[in-house]
Amino acid sequence: MSVEAYVFIECDHSRSREVHDKLMKIAGVKEAKIVTGPYDIIAVVAASNFKVMGEVVISKIQKLNYVKRTLTNVIME
């Protein structure tokens, strides 16, 4: 079963472009957009299962410099 999610990312505003560029190099990140609002970036992440999704978000995305917090929303349809 494959899983896709929107990952909302809050980061240091002045480093949004840098975080975006690093995100796009992470395996599983299909797309990332810099946005306005309470979050700075919204990424679409794909993984083979929920465990792998968690590893990508926790071990890779949350570990990037300047990332303050994330919110993951699994895509249902």
N, C-alpha and C positions, 0 to 999 in steps of 0.2 A: 504494500500500500504506500502510495506517495502522499506527502503532506505539503501544503503550501500555506504560508502565513504572511500577513502584513506585519512588519516590525516597525513600530513607531520609535524614533530615536531622538532623545534630547541630548544635545552636545553644546560645547562652547560655541556660541553663535559665530564668533570670528574664525572658527576652524571648520565650519560646515563643509566647505569645498574639500578640505584635506580629508575629513572623515568620509565623505562621499567617495572620493577616489580610492581610499583604502578599502571601503566596503565592496566596491566593484571587483576587487581582486580576491575576495573570499569565495571559495567554492560553495555553491548553493544560492548565492545572491544573484537573482535573475535581473533585478532592476532596482534602482534607488533614485529618489527624487528629493531635492531640497525644497521644502515647503514653508509656508507661513503658519502661524498658530502656536499652540503650546509645545509642539514637537518641531524639530528642525529638519528631520529626514524621515521619509517613509520608504522602507525597502520591502521588496517581495522576495521571500526566501523559500526555496524548495528543498525538501529532504526526503529520504526514502522512508522514514518513519518518525514518530514523535521523539524517540531517544536521540536520533541524529539531529533533529530540529533543535532540541534543547542544547546539544553540544555546540552547534553553530552559534546560537544566540549567546549562550553563557561563556563558552570558551574562546570565541572569536570576536563577535560583535561587541559584547560588553567589555572586553579587554582592550579595545582600541583606545588609544590616547584621546582625551577630550570627550569621550562618551560619558554622560552623567547617569542616564537611566534609559531603559527600554520598556516597551509594552508590546507584547506579542498577541496578535489576533489571528487565529486559525481560519483559513478560508473554507467555508462549508460547501459552497457551490461555485 
